[in-house]
């Protein structure tokens, strides 16, 4: 048991869990992980996006992509989503979800409403666009954005070059924390 420093009344805490309004937002992936599907026969890529500017700056939205699934349709849809995200982020071939991190993209956000009332409504990402998409809410000026470095692994690697894993690490953008 852990004694709280005082009494806690959940009714006194405002619920700021409102949905983002439908629209386009400048965002970046800040976390990713691969998890098994419920039945254990596939894999899901879980991505956490953070809004980078405007009224909803620092708000988060989550995306789940069934990158390996026994349903060919689910897997095809996830692969199409991932391809659109990679292209919007200026990436070619990737082999680690961390390569998606901290690369600004414009996301088009909508809402998924549960007609049964069993689940809360939730935001969904409908589409990905390059960060310079002119209709993203409060997008920073082009001069403030960093260009995406070309992925080193896409070019032929000379025999004396470091292995592909080291080369792709060098091509990643600097992390915000240094």
mmCIF file of the C-alpha atoms, coordinates in Angstrom:
data_MODEL
# 
_entry.id   MODEL 
# 
loop_
_atom_site.group_PDB 
_atom_site.id 
_atom_site.type_symbol 
_atom_site.label_atom_id 
_atom_site.label_alt_id 
_atom_site.label_comp_id 
_atom_site.label_asym_id 
_atom_site.label_entity_id 
_atom_site.label_seq_id 
_atom_site.pdbx_PDB_ins_code 
_atom_site.Cartn_x 
_atom_site.Cartn_y 
_atom_site.Cartn_z 
_atom_site.occupancy 
_atom_site.B_iso_or_equiv 
_atom_site.pdbx_formal_charge 
_atom_site.auth_seq_id 
_atom_site.auth_comp_id 
_atom_site.auth_asym_id 
_atom_site.auth_atom_id 
_atom_site.pdbx_PDB_model_num 
ATOM 1   C CA . UNK A 1 1   ? 0.000   0.000   0.000   1.00 0.00 ? 1   UNK A CA 1 
ATOM 2   C CA . UNK A 1 2   ? 1.193   3.521   -0.754  1.00 0.00 ? 2   UNK A CA 1 
ATOM 3   C CA . UNK A 1 3   ? -0.180  6.501   1.133   1.00 0.00 ? 3   UNK A CA 1 
ATOM 4   C CA . UNK A 1 4   ? -1.103  9.409   -1.153  1.00 0.00 ? 4   UNK A CA 1 
ATOM 5   C CA . UNK A 1 5   ? 0.132   12.854  -0.100  1.00 0.00 ? 5   UNK A CA 1 
ATOM 6   C CA . UNK A 1 6   ? -3.515  13.938  0.287   1.00 0.00 ? 6   UNK A CA 1 
ATOM 7   C CA . UNK A 1 7   ? -6.988  12.900  -0.762  1.00 0.00 ? 7   UNK A CA 1 
ATOM 8   C CA . UNK A 1 8   ? -7.670  12.447  -4.443  1.00 0.00 ? 8   UNK A CA 1 
ATOM 9   C CA . UNK A 1 9   ? -11.080 13.253  -5.913  1.00 0.00 ? 9   UNK A CA 1 
ATOM 10  C CA . UNK A 1 10  ? -11.365 12.183  -9.572  1.00 0.00 ? 10  UNK A CA 1 
ATOM 11  C CA . UNK A 1 11  ? -14.443 14.406  -10.012 1.00 0.00 ? 11  UNK A CA 1 
ATOM 12  C CA . UNK A 1 12  ? -12.224 17.478  -9.534  1.00 0.00 ? 12  UNK A CA 1 
ATOM 13  C CA . UNK A 1 13  ? -10.006 16.590  -12.497 1.00 0.00 ? 13  UNK A CA 1 
ATOM 14  C CA . UNK A 1 14  ? -11.200 17.912  -15.881 1.00 0.00 ? 14  UNK A CA 1 
ATOM 15  C CA . UNK A 1 15  ? -11.424 15.326  -18.659 1.00 0.00 ? 15  UNK A CA 1 
ATOM 16  C CA . UNK A 1 16  ? -9.370  16.709  -21.554 1.00 0.00 ? 16  UNK A CA 1 
ATOM 17  C CA . UNK A 1 17  ? -9.717  13.512  -23.544 1.00 0.00 ? 17  UNK A CA 1 
ATOM 18  C CA . UNK A 1 18  ? -11.634 15.232  -26.333 1.00 0.00 ? 18  UNK A CA 1 
ATOM 19  C CA . UNK A 1 19  ? -11.008 14.196  -29.915 1.00 0.00 ? 19  UNK A CA 1 
ATOM 20  C CA . UNK A 1 20  ? -8.886  16.264  -32.236 1.00 0.00 ? 20  UNK A CA 1 
ATOM 21  C CA . UNK A 1 21  ? -11.099 18.000  -34.783 1.00 0.00 ? 21  UNK A CA 1 
ATOM 22  C CA . UNK A 1 22  ? -10.964 16.461  -38.258 1.00 0.00 ? 22  UNK A CA 1 
ATOM 23  C CA . UNK A 1 23  ? -8.253  18.129  -40.301 1.00 0.00 ? 23  UNK A CA 1 
ATOM 24  C CA . UNK A 1 24  ? -4.606  18.099  -41.273 1.00 0.00 ? 24  UNK A CA 1 
ATOM 25  C CA . UNK A 1 25  ? -1.827  18.464  -38.713 1.00 0.00 ? 25  UNK A CA 1 
ATOM 26  C CA . UNK A 1 26  ? 1.954   18.635  -38.779 1.00 0.00 ? 26  UNK A CA 1 
ATOM 27  C CA . UNK A 1 27  ? 3.095   15.643  -36.699 1.00 0.00 ? 27  UNK A CA 1 
ATOM 28  C CA . UNK A 1 28  ? 5.956   13.241  -36.120 1.00 0.00 ? 28  UNK A CA 1 
ATOM 29  C CA . UNK A 1 29  ? 6.337   9.669   -34.916 1.00 0.00 ? 29  UNK A CA 1 
ATOM 30  C CA . UNK A 1 30  ? 7.855   9.752   -31.434 1.00 0.00 ? 30  UNK A CA 1 
ATOM 31  C CA . UNK A 1 31  ? 7.512   6.070   -30.447 1.00 0.00 ? 31  UNK A CA 1 
ATOM 32  C CA . UNK A 1 32  ? 7.079   2.767   -32.231 1.00 0.00 ? 32  UNK A CA 1 
ATOM 33  C CA . UNK A 1 33  ? 6.994   -0.899  -31.374 1.00 0.00 ? 33  UNK A CA 1 
ATOM 34  C CA . UNK A 1 34  ? 6.101   -4.234  -32.923 1.00 0.00 ? 34  UNK A CA 1 
ATOM 35  C CA . UNK A 1 35  ? 3.601   -6.306  -30.930 1.00 0.00 ? 35  UNK A CA 1 
ATOM 36  C CA . UNK A 1 36  ? 1.915   -9.641  -31.682 1.00 0.00 ? 36  UNK A CA 1 
ATOM 37  C CA . UNK A 1 37  ? -1.692  -9.728  -32.843 1.00 0.00 ? 37  UNK A CA 1 
ATOM 38  C CA . UNK A 1 38  ? -4.280  -11.041 -30.368 1.00 0.00 ? 38  UNK A CA 1 
ATOM 39  C CA . UNK A 1 39  ? -4.216  -14.489 -31.964 1.00 0.00 ? 39  UNK A CA 1 
ATOM 40  C CA . UNK A 1 40  ? -0.395  -14.497 -32.030 1.00 0.00 ? 40  UNK A CA 1 
ATOM 41  C CA . UNK A 1 41  ? -0.269  -15.242 -35.770 1.00 0.00 ? 41  UNK A CA 1 
ATOM 42  C CA . UNK A 1 42  ? 0.793   -11.796 -36.904 1.00 0.00 ? 42  UNK A CA 1 
ATOM 43  C CA . UNK A 1 43  ? 2.499   -8.544  -35.961 1.00 0.00 ? 43  UNK A CA 1 
ATOM 44  C CA . UNK A 1 44  ? 1.240   -5.012  -35.450 1.00 0.00 ? 44  UNK A CA 1 
ATOM 45  C CA . UNK A 1 45  ? 3.356   -1.890  -35.837 1.00 0.00 ? 45  UNK A CA 1 
ATOM 46  C CA . UNK A 1 46  ? 2.176   0.550   -33.153 1.00 0.00 ? 46  UNK A CA 1 
ATOM 47  C CA . UNK A 1 47  ? 3.080   4.185   -33.820 1.00 0.00 ? 47  UNK A CA 1 
ATOM 48  C CA . UNK A 1 48  ? 2.666   7.188   -31.531 1.00 0.00 ? 48  UNK A CA 1 
ATOM 49  C CA . UNK A 1 49  ? 2.390   10.517  -33.366 1.00 0.00 ? 49  UNK A CA 1 
ATOM 50  C CA . UNK A 1 50  ? 2.736   13.892  -31.692 1.00 0.00 ? 50  UNK A CA 1 
ATOM 51  C CA . UNK A 1 51  ? 1.268   17.092  -33.141 1.00 0.00 ? 51  UNK A CA 1 
ATOM 52  C CA . UNK A 1 52  ? 4.129   19.547  -33.671 1.00 0.00 ? 52  UNK A CA 1 
ATOM 53  C CA . UNK A 1 53  ? 2.439   22.947  -33.884 1.00 0.00 ? 53  UNK A CA 1 
ATOM 54  C CA . UNK A 1 54  ? -0.770  24.913  -33.571 1.00 0.00 ? 54  UNK A CA 1 
ATOM 55  C CA . UNK A 1 55  ? -3.537  24.769  -30.997 1.00 0.00 ? 55  UNK A CA 1 
ATOM 56  C CA . UNK A 1 56  ? -3.105  21.012  -30.444 1.00 0.00 ? 56  UNK A CA 1 
ATOM 57  C CA . UNK A 1 57  ? 0.701   21.002  -30.178 1.00 0.00 ? 57  UNK A CA 1 
ATOM 58  C CA . UNK A 1 58  ? 2.016   18.032  -28.136 1.00 0.00 ? 58  UNK A CA 1 
ATOM 59  C CA . UNK A 1 59  ? -1.299  16.134  -28.403 1.00 0.00 ? 59  UNK A CA 1 
ATOM 60  C CA . UNK A 1 60  ? -0.838  12.517  -29.395 1.00 0.00 ? 60  UNK A CA 1 
ATOM 61  C CA . UNK A 1 61  ? -2.590  10.142  -31.740 1.00 0.00 ? 61  UNK A CA 1 
ATOM 62  C CA . UNK A 1 62  ? -1.923  6.444   -32.194 1.00 0.00 ? 62  UNK A CA 1 
ATOM 63  C CA . UNK A 1 63  ? -1.882  4.273   -35.290 1.00 0.00 ? 63  UNK A CA 1 
ATOM 64  C CA . UNK A 1 64  ? -1.786  0.472   -35.487 1.00 0.00 ? 64  UNK A CA 1 
ATOM 65  C CA . UNK A 1 65  ? -0.758  -1.261  -38.708 1.00 0.00 ? 65  UNK A CA 1 
ATOM 66  C CA . UNK A 1 66  ? -1.191  -5.034  -39.192 1.00 0.00 ? 66  UNK A CA 1 
ATOM 67  C CA . UNK A 1 67  ? 2.090   -5.439  -41.051 1.00 0.00 ? 67  UNK A CA 1 
ATOM 68  C CA . UNK A 1 68  ? 1.962   -9.262  -40.777 1.00 0.00 ? 68  UNK A CA 1 
ATOM 69  C CA . UNK A 1 69  ? -1.498  -10.789 -40.652 1.00 0.00 ? 69  UNK A CA 1 
ATOM 70  C CA . UNK A 1 70  ? -3.229  -13.979 -41.750 1.00 0.00 ? 70  UNK A CA 1 
ATOM 71  C CA . UNK A 1 71  ? -5.826  -11.734 -43.410 1.00 0.00 ? 71  UNK A CA 1 
ATOM 72  C CA . UNK A 1 72  ? -4.328  -10.718 -46.741 1.00 0.00 ? 72  UNK A CA 1 
ATOM 73  C CA . UNK A 1 73  ? -6.633  -7.681  -46.841 1.00 0.00 ? 73  UNK A CA 1 
ATOM 74  C CA . UNK A 1 74  ? -5.539  -6.407  -43.401 1.00 0.00 ? 74  UNK A CA 1 
ATOM 75  C CA . UNK A 1 75  ? -1.884  -6.883  -44.309 1.00 0.00 ? 75  UNK A CA 1 
ATOM 76  C CA . UNK A 1 76  ? -2.306  -5.179  -47.712 1.00 0.00 ? 76  UNK A CA 1 
ATOM 77  C CA . UNK A 1 77  ? -3.998  -2.155  -46.105 1.00 0.00 ? 77  UNK A CA 1 
ATOM 78  C CA . UNK A 1 78  ? -1.266  -1.877  -43.445 1.00 0.00 ? 78  UNK A CA 1 
ATOM 79  C CA . UNK A 1 79  ? 1.502   -2.133  -46.040 1.00 0.00 ? 79  UNK A CA 1 
ATOM 80  C CA . UNK A 1 80  ? -0.169  0.599   -48.104 1.00 0.00 ? 80  UNK A CA 1 
ATOM 81  C CA . UNK A 1 81  ? -0.402  2.820   -45.004 1.00 0.00 ? 81  UNK A CA 1 
ATOM 82  C CA . UNK A 1 82  ? 3.240   2.212   -44.149 1.00 0.00 ? 82  UNK A CA 1 
ATOM 83  C CA . UNK A 1 83  ? 4.294   2.939   -47.744 1.00 0.00 ? 83  UNK A CA 1 
ATOM 84  C CA . UNK A 1 84  ? 2.376   6.245   -47.697 1.00 0.00 ? 84  UNK A CA 1 
ATOM 85  C CA . UNK A 1 85  ? 3.976   7.173   -44.366 1.00 0.00 ? 85  UNK A CA 1 
ATOM 86  C CA . UNK A 1 86  ? 7.478   6.356   -45.648 1.00 0.00 ? 86  UNK A CA 1 
ATOM 87  C CA . UNK A 1 87  ? 6.956   8.407   -48.798 1.00 0.00 ? 87  UNK A CA 1 
ATOM 88  C CA . UNK A 1 88  ? 5.509   11.353  -46.830 1.00 0.00 ? 88  UNK A CA 1 
ATOM 89  C CA . UNK A 1 89  ? 8.543   11.212  -44.519 1.00 0.00 ? 89  UNK A CA 1 
ATOM 90  C CA . UNK A 1 90  ? 10.936  11.205  -47.471 1.00 0.00 ? 90  UNK A CA 1 
ATOM 91  C CA . UNK A 1 91  ? 12.113  7.649   -46.846 1.00 0.00 ? 91  UNK A CA 1 
ATOM 92  C CA . UNK A 1 92  ? 12.801  4.804   -49.220 1.00 0.00 ? 92  UNK A CA 1 
ATOM 93  C CA . UNK A 1 93  ? 13.563  1.327   -47.968 1.00 0.00 ? 93  UNK A CA 1 
ATOM 94  C CA . UNK A 1 94  ? 13.484  0.949   -44.178 1.00 0.00 ? 94  UNK A CA 1 
ATOM 95  C CA . UNK A 1 95  ? 14.260  -1.996  -41.909 1.00 0.00 ? 95  UNK A CA 1 
ATOM 96  C CA . UNK A 1 96  ? 13.634  -0.467  -38.476 1.00 0.00 ? 96  UNK A CA 1 
ATOM 97  C CA . UNK A 1 97  ? 10.573  1.506   -37.357 1.00 0.00 ? 97  UNK A CA 1 
ATOM 98  C CA . UNK A 1 98  ? 12.884  3.946   -35.562 1.00 0.00 ? 98  UNK A CA 1 
ATOM 99  C CA . UNK A 1 99  ? 13.778  5.337   -38.984 1.00 0.00 ? 99  UNK A CA 1 
ATOM 100 C CA . UNK A 1 100 ? 10.289  6.901   -38.962 1.00 0.00 ? 100 UNK A CA 1 
ATOM 101 C CA . UNK A 1 101 ? 10.933  8.774   -35.705 1.00 0.00 ? 101 UNK A CA 1 
ATOM 102 C CA . UNK A 1 102 ? 11.177  12.576  -35.613 1.00 0.00 ? 102 UNK A CA 1 
ATOM 103 C CA . UNK A 1 103 ? 10.456  13.059  -39.309 1.00 0.00 ? 103 UNK A CA 1 
ATOM 104 C CA . UNK A 1 104 ? 7.734   15.678  -39.793 1.00 0.00 ? 104 UNK A CA 1 
ATOM 105 C CA . UNK A 1 105 ? 4.734   14.601  -41.879 1.00 0.00 ? 105 UNK A CA 1 
ATOM 106 C CA . UNK A 1 106 ? 1.254   15.984  -42.358 1.00 0.00 ? 106 UNK A CA 1 
ATOM 107 C CA . UNK A 1 107 ? -1.446  13.653  -41.085 1.00 0.00 ? 107 UNK A CA 1 
ATOM 108 C CA . UNK A 1 108 ? -5.099  13.856  -42.020 1.00 0.00 ? 108 UNK A CA 1 
ATOM 109 C CA . UNK A 1 109 ? -7.117  13.077  -38.909 1.00 0.00 ? 109 UNK A CA 1 
ATOM 110 C CA . UNK A 1 110 ? -10.692 11.857  -38.748 1.00 0.00 ? 110 UNK A CA 1 
ATOM 111 C CA . UNK A 1 111 ? -12.857 10.170  -36.152 1.00 0.00 ? 111 UNK A CA 1 
ATOM 112 C CA . UNK A 1 112 ? -14.024 6.588   -35.746 1.00 0.00 ? 112 UNK A CA 1 
ATOM 113 C CA . UNK A 1 113 ? -17.413 6.419   -34.076 1.00 0.00 ? 113 UNK A CA 1 
ATOM 114 C CA . UNK A 1 114 ? -18.559 3.196   -32.428 1.00 0.00 ? 114 UNK A CA 1 
ATOM 115 C CA . UNK A 1 115 ? -22.229 2.883   -33.373 1.00 0.00 ? 115 UNK A CA 1 
ATOM 116 C CA . UNK A 1 116 ? -22.817 0.253   -30.669 1.00 0.00 ? 116 UNK A CA 1 
ATOM 117 C CA . UNK A 1 117 ? -21.794 2.619   -27.869 1.00 0.00 ? 117 UNK A CA 1 
ATOM 118 C CA . UNK A 1 118 ? -19.522 -0.015  -26.331 1.00 0.00 ? 118 UNK A CA 1 
ATOM 119 C CA . UNK A 1 119 ? -16.332 1.933   -27.060 1.00 0.00 ? 119 UNK A CA 1 
ATOM 120 C CA . UNK A 1 120 ? -15.356 5.589   -26.936 1.00 0.00 ? 120 UNK A CA 1 
ATOM 121 C CA . UNK A 1 121 ? -14.998 7.480   -30.179 1.00 0.00 ? 121 UNK A CA 1 
ATOM 122 C CA . UNK A 1 122 ? -11.376 7.751   -31.274 1.00 0.00 ? 122 UNK A CA 1 
ATOM 123 C CA . UNK A 1 123 ? -9.224  9.675   -33.695 1.00 0.00 ? 123 UNK A CA 1 
ATOM 124 C CA . UNK A 1 124 ? -7.825  7.858   -36.703 1.00 0.00 ? 124 UNK A CA 1 
ATOM 125 C CA . UNK A 1 125 ? -5.215  8.842   -39.253 1.00 0.00 ? 125 UNK A CA 1 
ATOM 126 C CA . UNK A 1 126 ? -6.821  8.754   -42.669 1.00 0.00 ? 126 UNK A CA 1 
ATOM 127 C CA . UNK A 1 127 ? -3.858  9.764   -44.810 1.00 0.00 ? 127 UNK A CA 1 
ATOM 128 C CA . UNK A 1 128 ? -0.209  10.866  -44.738 1.00 0.00 ? 128 UNK A CA 1 
ATOM 129 C CA . UNK A 1 129 ? 1.273   13.779  -46.716 1.00 0.00 ? 129 UNK A CA 1 
ATOM 130 C CA . UNK A 1 130 ? 4.740   15.354  -46.869 1.00 0.00 ? 130 UNK A CA 1 
ATOM 131 C CA . UNK A 1 131 ? 5.381   17.914  -44.124 1.00 0.00 ? 131 UNK A CA 1 
ATOM 132 C CA . UNK A 1 132 ? 5.393   20.730  -46.638 1.00 0.00 ? 132 UNK A CA 1 
ATOM 133 C CA . UNK A 1 133 ? 1.734   20.079  -47.525 1.00 0.00 ? 133 UNK A CA 1 
ATOM 134 C CA . UNK A 1 134 ? 0.390   23.635  -47.692 1.00 0.00 ? 134 UNK A CA 1 
ATOM 135 C CA . UNK A 1 135 ? -2.840  22.889  -45.850 1.00 0.00 ? 135 UNK A CA 1 
ATOM 136 C CA . UNK A 1 136 ? -1.469  21.530  -42.556 1.00 0.00 ? 136 UNK A CA 1 
ATOM 137 C CA . UNK A 1 137 ? -2.704  23.480  -39.529 1.00 0.00 ? 137 UNK A CA 1 
ATOM 138 C CA . UNK A 1 138 ? -0.072  25.930  -38.323 1.00 0.00 ? 138 UNK A CA 1 
ATOM 139 C CA . UNK A 1 139 ? 2.743   24.385  -40.353 1.00 0.00 ? 139 UNK A CA 1 
ATOM 140 C CA . UNK A 1 140 ? 6.061   26.119  -39.659 1.00 0.00 ? 140 UNK A CA 1 
ATOM 141 C CA . UNK A 1 141 ? 7.684   28.088  -42.480 1.00 0.00 ? 141 UNK A CA 1 
ATOM 142 C CA . UNK A 1 142 ? 9.733   26.027  -44.921 1.00 0.00 ? 142 UNK A CA 1 
ATOM 143 C CA . UNK A 1 143 ? 12.982  27.548  -43.641 1.00 0.00 ? 143 UNK A CA 1 
ATOM 144 C CA . UNK A 1 144 ? 12.303  26.136  -40.159 1.00 0.00 ? 144 UNK A CA 1 
ATOM 145 C CA . UNK A 1 145 ? 12.005  22.558  -41.420 1.00 0.00 ? 145 UNK A CA 1 
ATOM 146 C CA . UNK A 1 146 ? 15.068  20.356  -41.723 1.00 0.00 ? 146 UNK A CA 1 
ATOM 147 C CA . UNK A 1 147 ? 15.521  18.528  -45.040 1.00 0.00 ? 147 UNK A CA 1 
ATOM 148 C CA . UNK A 1 148 ? 15.394  14.752  -44.798 1.00 0.00 ? 148 UNK A CA 1 
ATOM 149 C CA . UNK A 1 149 ? 18.807  13.151  -45.315 1.00 0.00 ? 149 UNK A CA 1 
ATOM 150 C CA . UNK A 1 150 ? 18.989  10.465  -47.978 1.00 0.00 ? 150 UNK A CA 1 
ATOM 151 C CA . UNK A 1 151 ? 19.075  6.981   -46.503 1.00 0.00 ? 151 UNK A CA 1 
ATOM 152 C CA . UNK A 1 152 ? 22.622  5.686   -46.826 1.00 0.00 ? 152 UNK A CA 1 
ATOM 153 C CA . UNK A 1 153 ? 21.529  2.080   -47.368 1.00 0.00 ? 153 UNK A CA 1 
ATOM 154 C CA . UNK A 1 154 ? 19.802  2.944   -50.667 1.00 0.00 ? 154 UNK A CA 1 
ATOM 155 C CA . UNK A 1 155 ? 23.129  3.667   -52.364 1.00 0.00 ? 155 UNK A CA 1 
ATOM 156 C CA . UNK A 1 156 ? 25.539  0.871   -53.226 1.00 0.00 ? 156 UNK A CA 1 
ATOM 157 C CA . UNK A 1 157 ? 27.878  0.280   -50.301 1.00 0.00 ? 157 UNK A CA 1 
ATOM 158 C CA . UNK A 1 158 ? 31.584  0.036   -51.087 1.00 0.00 ? 158 UNK A CA 1 
ATOM 159 C CA . UNK A 1 159 ? 33.441  -2.875  -49.479 1.00 0.00 ? 159 UNK A CA 1 
ATOM 160 C CA . UNK A 1 160 ? 35.251  -0.576  -47.032 1.00 0.00 ? 160 UNK A CA 1 
ATOM 161 C CA . UNK A 1 161 ? 32.057  1.136   -45.821 1.00 0.00 ? 161 UNK A CA 1 
ATOM 162 C CA . UNK A 1 162 ? 30.454  0.293   -42.462 1.00 0.00 ? 162 UNK A CA 1 
ATOM 163 C CA . UNK A 1 163 ? 27.729  -2.359  -42.451 1.00 0.00 ? 163 UNK A CA 1 
ATOM 164 C CA . UNK A 1 164 ? 24.203  -1.233  -43.502 1.00 0.00 ? 164 UNK A CA 1 
ATOM 165 C CA . UNK A 1 165 ? 22.966  -0.914  -39.873 1.00 0.00 ? 165 UNK A CA 1 
ATOM 166 C CA . UNK A 1 166 ? 25.706  1.584   -39.064 1.00 0.00 ? 166 UNK A CA 1 
ATOM 167 C CA . UNK A 1 167 ? 25.174  3.425   -42.321 1.00 0.00 ? 167 UNK A CA 1 
ATOM 168 C CA . UNK A 1 168 ? 21.430  3.830   -41.732 1.00 0.00 ? 168 UNK A CA 1 
ATOM 169 C CA . UNK A 1 169 ? 22.081  5.109   -38.197 1.00 0.00 ? 169 UNK A CA 1 
ATOM 170 C CA . UNK A 1 170 ? 24.283  7.863   -39.588 1.00 0.00 ? 170 UNK A CA 1 
ATOM 171 C CA . UNK A 1 171 ? 21.471  8.970   -41.920 1.00 0.00 ? 171 UNK A CA 1 
ATOM 172 C CA . UNK A 1 172 ? 18.922  9.408   -39.130 1.00 0.00 ? 172 UNK A CA 1 
ATOM 173 C CA . UNK A 1 173 ? 18.066  12.950  -38.019 1.00 0.00 ? 173 UNK A CA 1 
ATOM 174 C CA . UNK A 1 174 ? 19.322  14.183  -34.669 1.00 0.00 ? 174 UNK A CA 1 
ATOM 175 C CA . UNK A 1 175 ? 17.000  13.455  -31.777 1.00 0.00 ? 175 UNK A CA 1 
ATOM 176 C CA . UNK A 1 176 ? 15.405  16.477  -30.053 1.00 0.00 ? 176 UNK A CA 1 
ATOM 177 C CA . UNK A 1 177 ? 17.194  15.661  -26.801 1.00 0.00 ? 177 UNK A CA 1 
ATOM 178 C CA . UNK A 1 178 ? 20.628  15.854  -28.404 1.00 0.00 ? 178 UNK A CA 1 
# 
